[in-house]
Amino acid sequence: MDKNQSLKLAAVIFGLIALLHLLRSIFSWQASIAGFNVPVWFSYAAVVATGYLSWLMYNSSKK
């Protein structure tokens, strides 16, 4: 697997994570980690961060 394919794969993975966080924020799904309830606003921040990483890696794979 070359560099461009690896970057595209990472872009897809980050894109899926962004999509799942977006769905969580839209449908107000509850998430808890070790008994700690994760607030929904965290998913808004995660959508922005992982979406940006996905876009960045996809654009890097074209170069």
Biopython code that builds the backbone (N, CA, C, O; Angstrom):
import numpy as np
from Bio.PDB.StructureBuilder import StructureBuilder

atoms = [
    (1, "MET", "N", (0.851, -1.165, 0.000)),
    (1, "MET", "CA", (0.000, 0.000, 0.000)),
    (1, "MET", "C", (0.904, 1.238, 0.000)),
    (1, "MET", "O", (1.779, 1.384, 0.853)),
    (2, "ASP", "N", (0.677, 2.102, -0.952)),
    (2, "ASP", "CA", (1.518, 3.299, -1.029)),
    (2, "ASP", "C", (0.937, 4.422, -0.162)),
    (2, "ASP", "O", (-0.112, 4.266, 0.463)),
    (3, "LYS", "N", (1.638, 5.545, -0.142)),
    (3, "LYS", "CA", (1.263, 6.670, 0.715)),
    (3, "LYS", "C", (-0.121, 7.203, 0.384)),
    (3, "LYS", "O", (-0.904, 7.485, 1.291)),
    (4, "ASN", "N", (-0.434, 7.345, -0.880)),
    (4, "ASN", "CA", (-1.731, 7.907, -1.274)),
    (4, "ASN", "C", (-2.898, 7.014, -0.861)),
    (4, "ASN", "O", (-3.937, 7.507, -0.421)),
    (5, "GLN", "N", (-2.726, 5.712, -1.003)),
    (5, "GLN", "CA", (-3.776, 4.788, -0.589)),
    (5, "GLN", "C", (-3.961, 4.817, 0.925)),
    (5, "GLN", "O", (-5.084, 4.742, 1.422)),
    (6, "SER", "N", (-2.861, 4.927, 1.648)),
    (6, "SER", "CA", (-2.945, 5.001, 3.109)),
    (6, "SER", "C", (-3.668, 6.266, 3.553)),
    (6, "SER", "O", (-4.477, 6.231, 4.480)),
    (7, "LEU", "N", (-3.379, 7.374, 2.897)),
    (7, "LEU", "CA", (-4.046, 8.623, 3.241)),
    (7, "LEU", "C", (-5.535, 8.562, 2.917)),
    (7, "LEU", "O", (-6.352, 9.082, 3.676)),
    (8, "LYS", "N", (-5.896, 7.938, 1.805)),
    (8, "LYS", "CA", (-7.313, 7.795, 1.454)),
    (8, "LYS", "C", (-8.038, 6.901, 2.448)),
    (8, "LYS", "O", (-9.178, 7.181, 2.821)),
    (9, "LEU", "N", (-7.382, 5.825, 2.880)),
    (9, "LEU", "CA", (-7.982, 4.943, 3.874)),
    (9, "LEU", "C", (-8.195, 5.682, 5.189)),
    (9, "LEU", "O", (-9.252, 5.555, 5.808)),
    (10, "ALA", "N", (-7.211, 6.445, 5.616)),
    (10, "ALA", "CA", (-7.352, 7.236, 6.843)),
    (10, "ALA", "C", (-8.457, 8.268, 6.698)),
    (10, "ALA", "O", (-9.194, 8.520, 7.652)),
    (11, "ALA", "N", (-8.586, 8.874, 5.515)),
    (11, "ALA", "CA", (-9.648, 9.853, 5.268)),
    (11, "ALA", "C", (-11.017, 9.198, 5.397)),
    (11, "ALA", "O", (-11.936, 9.790, 5.963)),
    (12, "VAL", "N", (-11.160, 7.993, 4.883)),
    (12, "VAL", "CA", (-12.443, 7.281, 4.982)),
    (12, "VAL", "C", (-12.752, 6.949, 6.441)),
    (12, "VAL", "O", (-13.890, 7.108, 6.883)),
    (13, "ILE", "N", (-11.758, 6.493, 7.185)),
    (13, "ILE", "CA", (-11.972, 6.142, 8.586)),
    (13, "ILE", "C", (-12.378, 7.373, 9.395)),
    (13, "ILE", "O", (-13.334, 7.321, 10.168)),
    (14, "PHE", "N", (-11.654, 8.480, 9.219)),
    (14, "PHE", "CA", (-12.012, 9.704, 9.929)),
    (14, "PHE", "C", (-13.381, 10.213, 9.477)),
    (14, "PHE", "O", (-14.132, 10.763, 10.283)),
    (15, "GLY", "N", (-13.704, 10.038, 8.222)),
    (15, "GLY", "CA", (-15.019, 10.436, 7.727)),
    (15, "GLY", "C", (-16.143, 9.635, 8.372)),
    (15, "GLY", "O", (-17.191, 10.187, 8.706)),
    (16, "LEU", "N", (-15.927, 8.340, 8.546)),
    (16, "LEU", "CA", (-16.933, 7.503, 9.206)),
    (16, "LEU", "C", (-17.102, 7.893, 10.665)),
    (16, "LEU", "O", (-18.221, 7.923, 11.177)),
    (17, "ILE", "N", (-16.005, 8.189, 11.328)),
    (17, "ILE", "CA", (-16.085, 8.626, 12.726)),
    (17, "ILE", "C", (-16.847, 9.946, 12.819)),
    (17, "ILE", "O", (-17.670, 10.129, 13.716)),
    (18, "ALA", "N", (-16.571, 10.867, 11.887)),
    (18, "ALA", "CA", (-17.293, 12.141, 11.870)),
    (18, "ALA", "C", (-18.784, 11.906, 11.645)),
    (18, "ALA", "O", (-19.617, 12.545, 12.287)),
    (19, "LEU", "N", (-19.120, 11.001, 10.745)),
    (19, "LEU", "CA", (-20.519, 10.692, 10.476)),
    (19, "LEU", "C", (-21.210, 10.114, 11.705)),
    (19, "LEU", "O", (-22.346, 10.482, 12.007)),
    (20, "LEU", "N", (-20.540, 9.217, 12.413)),
    (20, "LEU", "CA", (-21.135, 8.635, 13.616)),
    (20, "LEU", "C", (-21.352, 9.688, 14.700)),
    (20, "LEU", "O", (-22.377, 9.669, 15.382)),
    (21, "HIS", "N", (-20.407, 10.597, 14.865)),
    (21, "HIS", "CA", (-20.586, 11.669, 15.841)),
    (21, "HIS", "C", (-21.712, 12.609, 15.425)),
    (21, "HIS", "O", (-22.454, 13.105, 16.274)),
    (22, "LEU", "N", (-21.842, 12.854, 14.135)),
    (22, "LEU", "CA", (-22.932, 13.690, 13.650)),
    (22, "LEU", "C", (-24.284, 13.029, 13.929)),
    (22, "LEU", "O", (-25.225, 13.688, 14.372)),
    (23, "LEU", "N", (-24.370, 11.735, 13.669)),
    (23, "LEU", "CA", (-25.609, 11.006, 13.953)),
    (23, "LEU", "C", (-25.916, 11.009, 15.444)),
    (23, "LEU", "O", (-27.075, 11.131, 15.843)),
    (24, "ARG", "N", (-24.884, 10.874, 16.267)),
    (24, "ARG", "CA", (-25.090, 10.905, 17.715)),
    (24, "ARG", "C", (-25.639, 12.255, 18.150)),
    (24, "ARG", "O", (-26.530, 12.327, 18.996)),
    (25, "SER", "N", (-25.110, 13.316, 17.573)),
    (25, "SER", "CA", (-25.578, 14.642, 17.980)),
    (25, "SER", "C", (-26.987, 14.937, 17.467)),
    (25, "SER", "O", (-27.755, 15.617, 18.147)),
    (26, "ILE", "N", (-27.338, 14.443, 16.292)),
    (26, "ILE", "CA", (-28.680, 14.671, 15.740)),
    (26, "ILE", "C", (-29.732, 13.900, 16.534)),
    (26, "ILE", "O", (-30.779, 14.449, 16.875)),
    (27, "PHE", "N", (-29.459, 12.644, 16.823)),
    (27, "PHE", "CA", (-30.443, 11.790, 17.495)),
    (27, "PHE", "C", (-30.299, 11.763, 19.005)),
    (27, "PHE", "O", (-31.036, 11.042, 19.678)),
    (28, "SER", "N", (-29.365, 12.534, 19.554)),
    (28, "SER", "CA", (-29.133, 12.624, 21.008)),
    (28, "SER", "C", (-28.898, 11.266, 21.645)),
    (28, "SER", "O", (-29.426, 10.976, 22.718)),
    (29, "TRP", "N", (-28.106, 10.435, 20.983)),
    (29, "TRP", "CA", (-27.754, 9.139, 21.553)),
    (29, "TRP", "C", (-26.865, 9.341, 22.774)),
    (29, "TRP", "O", (-25.992, 10.209, 22.781)),
    (30, "GLN", "N", (-27.091, 8.547, 23.785)),
    (30, "GLN", "CA", (-26.281, 8.612, 24.992)),
    (30, "GLN", "C", (-25.018, 7.774, 24.808)),
    (30, "GLN", "O", (-25.039, 6.718, 24.175)),
    (31, "ALA", "N", (-23.922, 8.267, 25.376)),
    (31, "ALA", "CA", (-22.668, 7.528, 25.354)),
    (31, "ALA", "C", (-22.045, 7.648, 26.734)),
    (31, "ALA", "O", (-22.024, 8.725, 27.329)),
    (32, "SER", "N", (-21.539, 6.533, 27.234)),
    (32, "SER", "CA", (-20.857, 6.565, 28.522)),
    (32, "SER", "C", (-19.592, 5.735, 28.425)),
    (32, "SER", "O", (-19.550, 4.675, 27.802)),
    (33, "ILE", "N", (-18.568, 6.262, 29.067)),
    (33, "ILE", "CA", (-17.272, 5.592, 29.096)),
    (33, "ILE", "C", (-16.888, 5.417, 30.554)),
    (33, "ILE", "O", (-16.683, 6.398, 31.269)),
    (34, "ALA", "N", (-16.790, 4.176, 30.995)),
    (34, "ALA", "CA", (-16.435, 3.846, 32.379)),
    (34, "ALA", "C", (-17.324, 4.576, 33.375)),
    (34, "ALA", "O", (-16.841, 5.087, 34.385)),
    (35, "GLY", "N", (-18.618, 4.626, 33.096)),
    (35, "GLY", "CA", (-19.574, 5.250, 33.990)),
    (35, "GLY", "C", (-19.710, 6.757, 33.839)),
    (35, "GLY", "O", (-20.564, 7.365, 34.485)),
    (36, "PHE", "N", (-18.885, 7.369, 32.997)),
    (36, "PHE", "CA", (-18.967, 8.811, 32.760)),
    (36, "PHE", "C", (-19.816, 9.056, 31.533)),
    (36, "PHE", "O", (-19.522, 8.539, 30.455)),
    (37, "ASN", "N", (-20.876, 9.847, 31.691)),
    (37, "ASN", "CA", (-21.737, 10.191, 30.557)),
    (37, "ASN", "C", (-21.074, 11.295, 29.736)),
    (37, "ASN", "O", (-20.811, 12.388, 30.238)),
    (38, "VAL", "N", (-20.811, 10.994, 28.478)),
    (38, "VAL", "CA", (-20.160, 11.952, 27.583)),
    (38, "VAL", "C", (-21.222, 12.934, 27.087)),
    (38, "VAL", "O", (-22.241, 12.510, 26.542)),
    (39, "PRO", "N", (-21.000, 14.242, 27.268)),
    (39, "PRO", "CA", (-21.997, 15.211, 26.816)),
    (39, "PRO", "C", (-22.093, 15.262, 25.297)),
    (39, "PRO", "O", (-21.137, 14.949, 24.588)),
    (40, "VAL", "N", (-23.264, 15.663, 24.815)),
    (40, "VAL", "CA", (-23.508, 15.710, 23.372)),
    (40, "VAL", "C", (-22.638, 16.775, 22.710)),
    (40, "VAL", "O", (-22.252, 16.606, 21.554)),
    (41, "TRP", "N", (-22.318, 17.864, 23.405)),
    (41, "TRP", "CA", (-21.491, 18.911, 22.802)),
    (41, "TRP", "C", (-20.127, 18.372, 22.391)),
    (41, "TRP", "O", (-19.492, 18.918, 21.489)),
    (42, "PHE", "N", (-19.674, 17.310, 23.039)),
    (42, "PHE", "CA", (-18.409, 16.698, 22.643)),
    (42, "PHE", "C", (-18.483, 16.186, 21.214)),
    (42, "PHE", "O", (-17.500, 16.261, 20.477)),
    (43, "SER", "N", (-19.632, 15.669, 20.816)),
    (43, "SER", "CA", (-19.791, 15.162, 19.458)),
    (43, "SER", "C", (-19.747, 16.281, 18.431)),
    (43, "SER", "O", (-19.267, 16.078, 17.316)),
    (44, "TYR", "N", (-20.243, 17.463, 18.793)),
    (44, "TYR", "CA", (-20.137, 18.595, 17.868)),
    (44, "TYR", "C", (-18.666, 18.927, 17.594)),
    (44, "TYR", "O", (-18.272, 19.150, 16.450)),
    (45, "ALA", "N", (-17.873, 18.956, 18.650)),
    (45, "ALA", "CA", (-16.443, 19.224, 18.494)),
    (45, "ALA", "C", (-15.763, 18.096, 17.726)),
    (45, "ALA", "O", (-14.875, 18.347, 16.912)),
    (46, "ALA", "N", (-16.172, 16.864, 17.980)),
    (46, "ALA", "CA", (-15.575, 15.725, 17.290)),
    (46, "ALA", "C", (-15.917, 15.716, 15.805)),
    (46, "ALA", "O", (-15.091, 15.305, 14.990)),
    (47, "VAL", "N", (-17.115, 16.160, 15.438)),
    (47, "VAL", "CA", (-17.494, 16.245, 14.021)),
    (47, "VAL", "C", (-16.578, 17.223, 13.301)),
    (47, "VAL", "O", (-16.093, 16.938, 12.206)),
    (48, "VAL", "N", (-16.344, 18.369, 13.915)),
    (48, "VAL", "CA", (-15.478, 19.372, 13.297)),
    (48, "VAL", "C", (-14.049, 18.851, 13.174)),
    (48, "VAL", "O", (-13.432, 18.970, 12.115)),
    (49, "ALA", "N", (-13.522, 18.275, 14.250)),
    (49, "ALA", "CA", (-12.130, 17.813, 14.258)),
    (49, "ALA", "C", (-11.909, 16.652, 13.287)),
    (49, "ALA", "O", (-10.982, 16.694, 12.478)),
    (50, "THR", "N", (-12.741, 15.629, 13.358)),
    (50, "THR", "CA", (-12.542, 14.469, 12.492)),
    (50, "THR", "C", (-12.908, 14.768, 11.043)),
    (50, "THR", "O", (-12.310, 14.213, 10.121)),
    (51, "GLY", "N", (-13.889, 15.643, 10.842)),
    (51, "GLY", "CA", (-14.211, 16.060, 9.476)),
    (51, "GLY", "C", (-13.057, 16.807, 8.834)),
    (51, "GLY", "O", (-12.742, 16.598, 7.662)),
    (52, "TYR", "N", (-12.427, 17.681, 9.612)),
    (52, "TYR", "CA", (-11.267, 18.416, 9.102)),
    (52, "TYR", "C", (-10.111, 17.462, 8.802)),
    (52, "TYR", "O", (-9.457, 17.592, 7.768)),
    (53, "LEU", "N", (-9.858, 16.516, 9.685)),
    (53, "LEU", "CA", (-8.787, 15.547, 9.437)),
    (53, "LEU", "C", (-9.065, 14.710, 8.193)),
    (53, "LEU", "O", (-8.156, 14.426, 7.412)),
    (54, "SER", "N", (-10.314, 14.321, 8.013)),
    (54, "SER", "CA", (-10.683, 13.556, 6.828)),
    (54, "SER", "C", (-10.439, 14.357, 5.557)),
    (54, "SER", "O", (-9.847, 13.857, 4.601)),
    (55, "TRP", "N", (-10.900, 15.604, 5.555)),
    (55, "TRP", "CA", (-10.713, 16.482, 4.399)),
    (55, "TRP", "C", (-9.231, 16.722, 4.130)),
    (55, "TRP", "O", (-8.794, 16.699, 2.980)),
    (56, "LEU", "N", (-8.459, 16.951, 5.191)),
    (56, "LEU", "CA", (-7.034, 17.214, 5.055)),
    (56, "LEU", "C", (-6.290, 16.007, 4.469)),
    (56, "LEU", "O", (-5.441, 16.166, 3.592)),
    (57, "MET", "N", (-6.602, 14.828, 4.944)),
    (57, "MET", "CA", (-5.929, 13.623, 4.444)),
    (57, "MET", "C", (-6.347, 13.305, 3.018)),
    (57, "MET", "O", (-5.531, 12.844, 2.220)),
    (58, "TYR", "N", (-7.591, 13.544, 2.697)),
    (58, "TYR", "CA", (-8.035, 13.300, 1.326)),
    (58, "TYR", "C", (-7.326, 14.244, 0.362)),
    (58, "TYR", "O", (-6.866, 13.821, -0.699)),
    (59, "ASN", "N", (-7.238, 15.512, 0.724)),
    (59, "ASN", "CA", (-6.532, 16.470, -0.141)),
    (59, "ASN", "C", (-5.042, 16.153, -0.239)),
    (59, "ASN", "O", (-4.435, 16.359, -1.290)),
    (60, "SER", "N", (-4.457, 15.661, 0.831)),
    (60, "SER", "CA", (-3.039, 15.293, 0.804)),
    (60, "SER", "C", (-2.795, 14.088, -0.096)),
    (60, "SER", "O", (-1.718, 13.953, -0.677)),
    (61, "SER", "N", (-3.784, 13.220, -0.211)),
    (61, "SER", "CA", (-3.600, 12.033, -1.041)),
    (61, "SER", "C", (-3.599, 12.356, -2.520)),
    (61, "SER", "O", (-3.120, 11.557, -3.324)),
    (62, "LYS", "N", (-4.129, 13.522, -2.900)),
    (62, "LYS", "CA", (-4.172, 13.918, -4.315)),
    (62, "LYS", "C", (-2.840, 14.473, -4.795)),
    (62, "LYS", "O", (-2.597, 14.546, -5.999)),
    (63, "LYS", "N", (-1.978, 14.864, -3.869)),
    (63, "LYS", "CA", (-0.719, 15.499, -4.260)),
    (63, "LYS", "C", (0.322, 14.491, -4.662)),
    (63, "LYS", "O", (1.439, 14.866, -5.018)),
]
sb = StructureBuilder()
sb.init_structure("model")
sb.init_model(0)
sb.init_chain("A")
sb.init_seg("    ")
for serial, (resi, resn, name, xyz) in enumerate(atoms, 1):
    if name == "N":
        sb.init_residue(resn, " ", resi, " ")
    sb.init_atom(name, np.array(xyz, "f"), 0.0, 1.0, " ", f" {name:<3s}", serial, name[0])
structure = sb.get_structure()
